Amino acid sequence: MRRVLAPALVGLLLAGTASRAQDRYVPSTVAFGGGQRYSRPPVVPCPPFGVGPYTPGVPSMPGVPVDPNAPRMDPPVAPPGTDPIMPPEAPAPNPLERRLLDPFAQATEAGGVAPRTFNENFDGDFGGVYYKRRITTGYTIVPQVVGFTQRVTGYTPVTTTTQVIGTDQLGRLVVTNTVTTTNNPIIVNDPVTVNTLVAQQRIARLTLAGRYSGVLISDNDNPRPQDRIYGGYNFYDNIGGSLNPGLGQTDLQRETVGFEKTFLNGDASFGMRLPFVQQYGPPGVGGTQNVGDLSLLFKYAFYNNRETGDLISGGLILTVPTGSGDATLLDGTKAPHSVLFQPWGGFVRTFDRTFVQGITSLIVPTSSSDPTLWNNSVGVGYYLYRTTANNTWLTSVAPVVEVHVRTPLTQRNPDGLVYLQDQVNITSGFRFRFNRASFSTSIGVPVTGPRPWGVEAMSFFNYSF
């Protein structure tokens, strides 16, 4: 039925437009939509061929007198570049009226009435880098000897015999034995002990809240310059669990706020992004809440086909170490906190309801202790539902599948102080558009080991202005 109705409506609209193009209108006194209604003027005779332009007081036709005070009845000629149907003094139709005249008209990507969307944002997948640290997982009570006390538990008798040799009155030799008994005390040394809390420590590889967090171009973003403000939420279940067996459940969550503004007629944009990170887990791991590093984003579209939505662009993300939080590594040094330079390039290719987009980027830190990271992401989406109707609150629904490959070029040794493993992560979810706003919800799962986390849940909100 839709296939029949659509050509019929198009034919009617074209026929109506053609018939209106043959008429010429002048203002009347009846208001219409805040403007003026236009009606057919009285028919006046056309001057014969060769008669010059109209001059007040001079007859348009030979032999016909003209009153110079009478209103001019010749229809005005529209200047070049204006609508020949709508007089220059008439107010321009608003976007809604234009939309009613052309049901297939599309607004710009930045906003307007029911904007056409060529592609949706990536959601992202990256959780951070792992740093080797000695952490305190708890305390145990250990008795400690701090001294001794003495006490007598009894006595030991000791008998001593003393022999005295002498002479008696007759001068004879006399030997006398004297027996003496002495009680010697038995002394015992009793230790003096106190209970001391002794820290239980272990070596663990943990992410640092705010480092390498929310910095990728594929985090709630895409290659197309946009006008928007946005916020997002990421949750990483059991992050680093495979690297720290027996440590316990460790979770990380991140909130992100930012904006992006286009310039150069929409071919370039500048934006800023700031994450807030919290880490939860056993003692020594959980209870960490930090403000992440600020990222400055630059985009430029080298090729931007506004009719098809195809695009090729590039840019730079500069992440500066403004975030809070610090840590001491296993060797006693401070964890690196680099400035991150991230040049990137990307494309968007559209096929009616389907779009494909890709991004490649290279993160280069200023400290050699931090990893240099090569990132490649590809996303495919399909619009299950899309409309340009003005009275519809939901304008599109699109499922999207993303594949992210993270390849560290340095710090690949799992026994090093800083470590990042190769990752292949798949993210899938839905994108919902509501005219100027959009909302996404997705799940990310690592498919290679050691798994950097169990599962990631994320959602983002964008508002176009």
C-alpha positions as CSV (number, residue, x, y, z in Angstrom):
1,M,0.0,0.0,0.0
2,R,2.9,2.4,0.8
3,R,4.4,1.8,-2.6
4,V,1.2,2.9,-4.2
5,L,0.6,5.9,-2.0
6,A,4.1,7.3,-2.2
7,P,4.1,7.8,-6.1
8,A,0.5,9.1,-5.9
9,L,1.5,11.7,-3.3
10,V,4.5,12.7,-5.3
11,G,2.4,13.1,-8.4
12,L,-0.1,15.3,-6.6
13,L,2.5,17.5,-5.1
14,L,4.3,17.9,-8.5
15,A,1.0,18.7,-10.2
16,G,0.0,21.2,-7.5
17,T,3.4,22.9,-7.8
18,A,3.2,23.1,-11.6
19,S,-0.3,24.7,-11.4
20,R,0.9,27.2,-8.8
21,A,3.9,28.1,-10.9
22,Q,1.5,29.4,-13.6
23,D,-0.2,31.9,-11.2
24,R,1.1,35.2,-10.0
25,Y,-0.1,36.5,-6.7
26,V,-0.3,39.9,-5.0
27,P,-0.9,40.6,-1.3
28,S,-4.5,40.7,0.0
29,T,-5.8,41.9,3.3
30,V,-6.4,38.5,4.7
31,A,-3.6,37.3,7.1
32,F,-2.3,33.7,6.9
33,G,0.0,32.2,9.5
34,G,1.3,35.5,10.6
35,G,2.0,36.7,7.0
36,Q,-0.2,37.6,4.0
37,R,-2.5,35.6,1.7
38,Y,-1.8,35.9,-2.0
39,S,-4.6,36.0,-4.6
40,R,-4.8,36.4,-8.4
41,P,-4.6,40.1,-9.6
42,P,-6.9,41.5,-12.2
43,V,-5.9,40.7,-15.8
44,V,-4.4,43.7,-17.6
45,P,-3.5,43.9,-21.2
46,C,0.2,43.2,-22.1
47,P,2.0,45.9,-24.0
48,P,2.7,45.0,-27.6
49,F,6.1,43.8,-28.7
50,G,8.7,46.5,-28.9
51,V,7.1,48.8,-26.3
52,G,9.8,50.0,-23.8
53,P,9.7,49.7,-20.0
54,Y,7.0,51.2,-18.0
55,T,7.2,54.9,-17.2
56,P,4.8,56.6,-14.8
57,G,2.3,58.8,-16.6
58,V,3.2,57.3,-20.0
59,P,0.6,54.9,-21.6
60,S,1.7,51.3,-21.7
61,M,-0.4,50.9,-24.9
62,P,-0.7,53.5,-27.6
63,G,-3.9,55.5,-27.5
64,V,-4.7,54.6,-23.8
65,P,-4.4,57.5,-21.4
66,V,-2.9,56.9,-18.0
67,D,-3.6,58.7,-14.8
68,P,-0.2,59.4,-13.1
69,N,-1.9,59.2,-9.6
70,A,-3.5,55.9,-10.3
71,P,-1.8,52.8,-8.7
72,R,0.5,50.9,-11.0
73,M,-1.2,47.7,-12.1
74,D,1.6,46.2,-14.1
75,P,2.9,43.1,-12.2
76,P,6.4,43.7,-10.8
77,V,9.3,41.7,-12.1
78,A,11.1,39.8,-9.4
79,P,14.8,40.6,-9.2
80,P,17.2,37.9,-10.0
81,G,17.7,35.2,-7.3
82,T,14.2,35.8,-5.7
83,D,11.1,33.6,-5.7
84,P,9.0,34.6,-8.8
85,I,5.9,33.4,-7.0
86,M,6.4,35.1,-3.6
87,P,6.9,38.9,-3.8
88,P,10.2,40.2,-2.3
89,E,8.3,41.9,0.5
90,A,6.6,38.7,1.6
91,P,8.0,36.9,4.7
92,A,10.1,33.8,4.0
93,P,8.4,30.6,4.9
94,N,9.6,29.0,8.1
95,P,11.3,25.6,8.1
96,L,8.0,23.8,8.8
97,E,6.3,25.4,5.8
98,R,9.2,24.5,3.6
99,R,9.0,21.0,4.9
100,L,5.3,20.8,4.0
101,L,6.1,22.0,0.5
102,D,8.9,19.5,0.1
103,P,8.3,16.3,2.2
104,F,11.7,15.0,1.2
105,A,13.7,18.0,2.4
106,Q,16.5,17.3,4.9
107,A,17.8,19.6,7.5
108,T,21.5,19.9,8.5
109,E,23.3,17.4,10.7
110,A,23.6,20.0,13.4
111,G,19.9,20.4,14.0
112,G,16.7,21.7,12.6
113,V,13.5,19.9,12.0
114,A,13.9,16.1,12.0
115,P,17.6,16.2,10.9
116,R,18.9,13.4,8.7
117,T,21.6,11.4,10.4
118,F,24.2,9.9,8.2
119,N,25.9,7.9,11.0
120,E,25.9,7.5,14.8
121,N,28.8,7.7,17.3
122,F,31.1,5.0,18.3
123,D,30.6,3.9,21.9
124,G,34.1,2.8,22.7
125,D,35.7,0.1,24.8
126,F,39.0,1.1,26.4
127,G,39.5,0.7,30.2
128,G,43.1,1.9,30.8
129,V,46.7,0.8,31.4
130,Y,47.9,-1.5,34.2
131,Y,50.6,-0.4,36.7
132,K,52.5,-2.9,38.9
133,R,52.2,-1.9,42.6
134,R,52.6,-3.3,46.0
135,I,49.2,-3.0,47.7
136,T,48.0,-3.6,51.2
137,T,45.0,-6.0,51.1
138,G,44.4,-6.2,54.9
139,Y,45.9,-6.5,58.4
140,T,46.4,-9.3,60.8
141,I,47.1,-9.3,64.6
142,V,50.5,-10.7,65.5
143,P,51.8,-10.9,69.1
144,Q,55.2,-9.2,69.5
145,V,57.7,-9.6,72.5
146,V,58.7,-6.2,73.8
147,G,60.6,-7.3,77.0
148,F,60.7,-9.8,79.9
149,T,59.7,-9.9,83.6
150,Q,61.3,-12.2,86.3
151,R,59.6,-14.1,89.0
152,V,60.6,-16.7,91.6
153,T,58.9,-20.0,91.2
154,G,60.6,-21.9,94.1
155,Y,63.8,-22.6,95.8
156,T,66.6,-25.2,95.4
157,P,68.4,-26.3,98.7
158,V,72.1,-26.4,98.4
159,T,74.2,-28.2,101.1
160,T,77.7,-27.1,101.7
161,T,80.2,-29.1,103.9
162,T,83.1,-27.2,105.3
163,Q,86.1,-29.1,106.8
164,V,88.2,-27.4,109.4
165,I,91.5,-28.9,110.5
166,G,93.0,-27.9,113.9
167,T,94.6,-29.3,117.1
168,D,93.2,-30.0,120.5
169,Q,94.7,-29.2,123.9
170,L,97.0,-32.1,123.8
171,G,98.3,-31.1,120.5
172,R,96.6,-33.7,118.5
173,L,95.3,-33.2,115.0
174,V,91.6,-32.6,114.9
175,V,89.4,-32.5,111.7
176,T,85.9,-30.8,112.0
177,N,83.2,-31.0,109.2
178,T,80.6,-28.2,109.1
179,V,77.5,-28.7,107.0
180,T,75.6,-25.6,105.7
181,T,72.3,-25.7,103.8
182,T,71.3,-22.8,101.5
183,N,68.0,-22.3,99.6
184,N,68.7,-20.9,96.1
185,P,65.6,-19.2,94.4
186,I,64.3,-20.5,91.0
187,I,63.9,-17.5,88.7
188,V,61.7,-17.6,85.5
189,N,61.8,-14.9,82.8
190,D,58.3,-14.2,81.5
191,P,58.1,-12.4,78.1
192,V,56.1,-9.2,77.8
193,T,54.0,-9.2,74.5
194,V,51.8,-6.8,72.8
195,N,49.4,-7.3,69.8
196,T,50.6,-5.6,66.6
197,L,48.7,-5.0,63.4
198,V,50.8,-6.3,60.5
199,A,49.9,-5.3,56.9
200,Q,49.2,-8.1,54.4
201,Q,50.7,-7.0,51.1
202,R,50.8,-8.4,47.6
203,I,51.9,-7.3,44.1
204,A,49.1,-6.4,41.8
205,R,48.6,-4.9,38.3
206,L,46.0,-2.2,38.5
207,T,44.6,0.6,36.4
208,L,45.0,4.1,37.8
209,A,41.8,6.1,37.9
210,G,42.0,8.9,35.4
211,R,45.1,7.7,33.4
212,Y,44.4,6.7,29.8
213,S,40.7,6.9,30.6
214,G,38.1,8.3,28.1
215,V,40.9,9.6,25.8
216,L,40.2,7.8,22.5
217,I,38.6,9.3,19.5
218,S,36.2,6.4,19.4
219,D,34.8,7.2,22.9
220,N,31.2,8.5,22.1
221,D,32.5,10.1,19.0
222,N,32.9,9.6,15.2
223,P,34.8,11.2,12.3
224,R,32.1,13.7,11.5
225,P,32.4,17.3,12.9
226,Q,29.3,18.0,15.1
227,D,27.6,20.7,17.2
228,R,26.7,19.0,20.5
229,I,27.0,18.7,24.2
230,Y,27.1,15.3,25.8
231,G,27.5,13.0,28.8
232,G,28.2,9.3,29.2
233,Y,28.6,6.5,31.6
234,N,30.9,3.4,31.4
235,F,31.0,0.5,33.8
236,Y,33.8,-2.1,33.7
237,D,33.1,-5.4,35.5
238,N,36.1,-7.1,37.3
239,I,38.7,-4.9,35.5
240,G,42.1,-6.6,35.6
241,G,40.7,-9.7,37.2
242,S,42.6,-12.1,34.9
243,L,45.8,-10.4,35.8
244,N,45.3,-10.6,39.5
245,P,44.0,-14.0,40.5
246,G,42.7,-14.2,44.0
247,L,42.6,-10.5,44.5
248,G,38.8,-10.2,44.5
249,Q,36.2,-8.3,42.5
250,T,37.4,-5.0,41.2
251,D,35.1,-2.7,39.2
252,L,35.6,0.7,37.6
253,Q,33.0,3.3,36.5
254,R,33.5,6.5,34.5
255,E,31.3,9.5,33.8
256,T,32.2,11.8,31.0
257,V,31.0,15.3,30.0
258,G,32.0,17.3,27.0
259,F,31.1,19.6,24.1
260,E,32.0,20.0,20.4
261,K,31.5,23.0,18.1
262,T,31.9,23.2,14.4
263,F,33.4,26.0,12.3
264,L,34.6,26.5,8.6
265,N,31.0,25.8,7.4
266,G,30.8,22.6,9.4
267,D,33.9,21.0,8.0
268,A,35.9,21.4,11.2
269,S,35.2,21.3,14.9
270,F,36.8,21.8,18.3
271,G,35.8,20.1,21.5
272,M,36.7,19.3,25.1
273,R,36.1,16.2,27.2
274,L,36.6,15.5,31.0
275,P,36.1,12.1,32.7
276,F,35.4,11.3,36.3
277,V,36.6,7.9,37.5
278,Q,35.8,5.7,40.5
279,Q,37.3,2.3,41.3
280,Y,35.7,-0.2,43.7
281,G,37.3,-3.4,45.1
282,P,39.0,-5.0,48.1
283,P,41.2,-3.0,50.5
284,G,44.1,-1.4,48.7
285,V,42.2,-1.2,45.5
286,G,38.7,0.3,46.1
287,G,37.7,3.7,47.3
288,T,39.6,5.5,44.6
289,Q,37.8,8.6,43.1
290,N,39.6,10.9,40.7
291,V,39.0,13.5,38.1
292,G,40.5,12.3,34.8
293,D,42.7,14.1,32.4
294,L,41.3,16.9,30.1
295,S,41.3,16.1,26.4
296,L,41.1,18.7,23.6
297,L,39.7,17.4,20.3
298,F,40.3,18.8,16.8
299,K,38.6,17.5,13.6
300,Y,38.7,18.5,9.9
301,A,36.8,16.9,7.1
302,F,39.0,16.7,3.9
303,Y,36.0,15.3,2.0
304,N,32.5,16.0,3.1
305,N,29.6,15.0,0.8
306,R,26.5,16.6,2.4
307,E,24.2,14.9,0.0
308,T,25.3,11.3,0.6
309,G,26.9,11.6,4.0
310,D,30.2,10.2,2.9
311,L,33.1,11.7,4.7
312,I,36.9,11.5,5.1
313,S,38.5,13.4,8.0
314,G,41.4,13.6,10.4
315,G,42.5,15.4,13.5
316,L,44.3,15.4,16.8
317,I,43.4,14.8,20.4
318,L,45.7,16.4,23.0
319,T,45.3,15.0,26.5
320,V,46.9,17.0,29.3
321,P,47.8,15.6,32.8
322,T,45.3,17.7,34.7
323,G,43.7,14.8,36.6
324,S,44.1,14.0,40.2
325,G,45.4,10.9,41.9
326,D,48.9,9.4,42.0
327,A,50.5,6.1,42.9
328,T,53.9,4.6,43.7
329,L,55.1,1.7,41.6
330,L,56.8,-1.5,42.7
331,D,60.3,0.0,42.4
332,G,59.4,3.0,44.5
333,T,59.1,5.5,41.6
334,K,56.0,7.5,40.9
335,A,53.6,6.3,38.2
336,P,54.1,8.3,34.9
337,H,51.6,11.0,34.0
338,S,52.1,11.9,30.4
339,V,50.8,14.4,27.9
340,L,49.2,12.2,25.2
341,F,49.3,13.2,21.5
342,Q,46.7,11.3,19.4
343,P,46.7,12.0,15.7
344,W,43.8,10.1,13.9
345,G,42.1,9.6,10.6
346,G,38.6,8.3,9.8
347,F,35.9,7.8,7.2
348,V,32.2,7.4,6.9
349,R,30.5,5.5,4.1
350,T,26.7,5.4,3.8
351,F,24.4,3.1,1.9
352,D,20.8,4.4,2.3
353,R,19.9,2.9,5.7
354,T,23.3,1.3,6.4
355,F,26.5,3.2,7.3
356,V,30.1,2.0,7.9
357,Q,32.7,4.0,9.7
358,G,36.3,3.5,10.7
359,I,38.9,5.2,12.7
360,T,42.7,4.7,13.2
361,S,44.7,6.6,15.8
362,L,48.1,6.5,17.5
363,I,48.6,7.6,21.1
364,V,52.1,8.9,21.7
365,P,53.0,9.7,25.3
366,T,55.6,12.2,26.4
367,S,57.0,9.7,28.9
368,S,58.7,6.5,27.6
369,S,57.3,4.7,30.6
370,D,53.8,5.0,29.3
371,P,52.7,2.8,26.3
372,T,52.5,3.9,22.8
373,L,49.2,2.6,21.6
374,W,47.9,1.9,18.0
375,N,44.1,1.8,17.8
376,N,41.8,0.6,15.0
377,S,38.0,0.7,15.1
378,V,35.3,-0.2,12.6
379,G,31.5,0.2,13.2
380,V,28.5,-0.9,11.1
381,G,25.0,0.4,11.7
382,Y,21.6,-0.1,10.1
383,Y,18.5,2.1,10.6
384,L,15.6,-0.2,11.4
385,Y,13.4,2.8,11.7
386,R,13.9,6.4,10.4
387,T,11.4,9.2,9.8
388,T,11.4,12.9,9.0
389,A,7.9,13.5,10.4
390,N,7.8,16.6,12.6
391,N,5.2,15.3,15.0
392,T,7.2,12.2,15.9
393,W,9.3,12.2,19.0
394,L,11.4,9.2,18.0
395,T,13.0,9.8,14.6
396,S,15.3,6.8,14.3
397,V,16.4,3.5,15.8
398,A,19.7,1.9,14.7
399,P,21.5,-1.2,16.0
400,V,25.3,-0.8,15.7
401,V,28.2,-3.4,16.0
402,E,31.8,-2.2,16.6
403,V,35.1,-4.0,16.6
404,H,38.0,-2.4,18.4
405,V,41.7,-3.6,18.1
406,R,44.2,-2.1,20.6
407,T,47.9,-2.9,19.8
408,P,50.5,-1.6,22.2
409,L,53.8,-0.8,20.5
410,T,55.7,-0.5,23.8
411,Q,55.3,-1.8,27.4
412,R,54.1,-5.2,26.2
413,N,56.1,-7.2,28.9
414,P,53.6,-8.5,31.6
415,D,56.5,-8.4,34.1
416,G,57.1,-4.7,33.5
417,L,56.1,-1.9,35.8
418,V,53.7,-0.6,33.2
419,Y,51.8,-3.2,31.1
420,L,49.2,-3.2,28.3
421,Q,48.1,-6.3,26.5
422,D,46.8,-6.7,22.9
423,Q,43.0,-6.4,22.9
424,V,40.2,-7.2,20.5
425,N,36.9,-6.0,21.9
426,I,33.4,-6.1,20.4
427,T,30.7,-3.6,21.3
428,S,27.1,-3.8,20.3
429,G,24.0,-1.8,21.1
430,F,21.2,0.5,19.9
431,R,21.1,4.2,19.0
432,F,17.9,6.2,19.5
433,R,17.3,9.7,18.0
434,F,14.7,12.2,19.2
435,N,15.1,15.1,16.7
436,R,18.0,17.1,18.3
437,A,18.9,14.5,21.0
438,S,20.2,11.0,20.8
439,F,20.7,8.2,23.3
440,S,22.7,5.0,23.1
441,T,23.1,1.9,25.2
442,S,25.7,-0.9,24.5
443,I,27.6,-3.8,25.9
444,G,31.3,-4.4,25.3
445,V,33.0,-7.8,25.6
446,P,36.8,-8.7,25.2
447,V,37.4,-11.7,22.9
448,T,41.1,-12.2,23.5
449,G,43.0,-13.1,26.6
450,P,44.1,-12.2,29.1
451,R,40.7,-10.4,29.3
452,P,41.2,-6.9,30.5
453,W,37.7,-7.0,32.1
454,G,34.7,-9.2,32.2
455,V,32.0,-7.1,30.5
456,E,31.5,-3.4,29.9
457,A,28.1,-1.6,30.0
458,M,27.8,1.9,28.7
459,S,25.3,4.6,27.7
460,F,25.6,8.1,26.2
461,F,23.4,11.1,25.7
462,N,24.1,13.7,23.0
463,Y,22.2,17.0,22.3
464,S,22.7,18.8,19.0
465,F,22.6,22.6,18.9
